[in-house]
Amino acid sequence: MEIAPGVFTSNIDTQEWEADPEVGGLVHVLAETERAQAGMSRFDAVPAEPVSYTPPGRETIVVLEGAARIDLKDGPSVTVRAGDIASFPEGVEATWHLLEVPFKEVWVLA
């Protein structure tokens, strides 16, 4: 919600979730400019297939709930759990395996 010009607020319990066809979960975009986006993603169940995702910019996440193993193409696997923060470079090909649901994360793409 924009409470003043350029000032946005939300909450982990927001009801403003939308389907995210790119990854199959739900998304809540808090703010978006030409150079950056910020929001939250949510999965309430483990998807039938792992989720492939390549960020269009540097993506930094904070895991709020749940856990995931992120397999980086030609790289290591990263396991993140509630309370963890991680950052991935633009264009890294990754496959997400949700280990604990519900899974919620805050993300910033810049």
N, C-alpha and C positions, 0 to 999 in steps of 0.2 A: 504494500500500500504506500503510495506517495503522500507523505504528510506535509511536505513543503516542497518547493521546486528543487528537484534533485536529491531529496532526502526520502529514503525508503525504509520501511520497517516490516517485519514479519515475525513468525514464531514457528517453532518446530511442530506445533500442533495445528498449523494452518489448515483450512479446508479448501484452499485454492490450488489443489493439485490438478494437473492435466495429464492426459496420456502422452507418453514420450515414445513415438513409434520407432525412433532411432535405436533405442536400447530395450524397449519393451516394458519399462517401468513407468513410474509417474514422475513428473517434474513440476517444480514451482520456481519460476523465474522471478527473482526479486527485482533486479535492475539490469538494464542492457543499454550499452552505448556502442558507438562504432568500434571502439578499441577493447571493450571488456564486457563480460556478462557475469552475473553472480546469481546463485540460486541454490535449490536443494533438489536432490533426487531421492526416490523412495522405491523400495521393492518390498511387498508384503509376503511374497512366496518366492521360493527358488525357481528361476525360469527353467523350462524343459531343456534348454540348451545354454551353454555358457554365452555370455554377452561379449561380442567383439566391439571395440570402440577405439577410435583414433581421434584424439583431441585436435581441434582446429587451431589451438593456441596453447601456450603453457597452461596446464590445469593444475590447480592446487586444491586439495580436498581435506576436509576434516570429517572423520567418521563420527557420527552422533550415536548410532545404534547398529548392532550387528557386526558382521565380519565378512571379509572377502579376501580371496587370493587372486592377485593380478599377475598373469603371466605375460611378460614383455617379450615380443618377438626378438629373437637373437639376443636375449638378455636374461636376467634373473627373474624369479618370482618374488613378489612382494605381498606379504600378508598384513592387512590392516584391520584393526578392531576399534571399537568405540574408544574415543579419546585420541586416536592416532591422527597425525597430519602427514600428508605426502604430496609431492609435486612431481609432475611428469612433463617432459618436453613436448612441444608441438610436433605432431606427426608420428609419435611413437605408437606402434600397433600393439594393442593389448587385448587380452582375453580375460574377462572377469568371471570368477567362479564364486558365487555367493555361498558362504559357509554357515552363516547364521542370519536368520530373518526374524523380524523385520530388519531391513537394512536402510539406514538413512544417512545421507552425507550432505554437507555444505560444500559447494564447489565455486571456484572462481576461474574463469577463462580469460586470459589477457595476452 
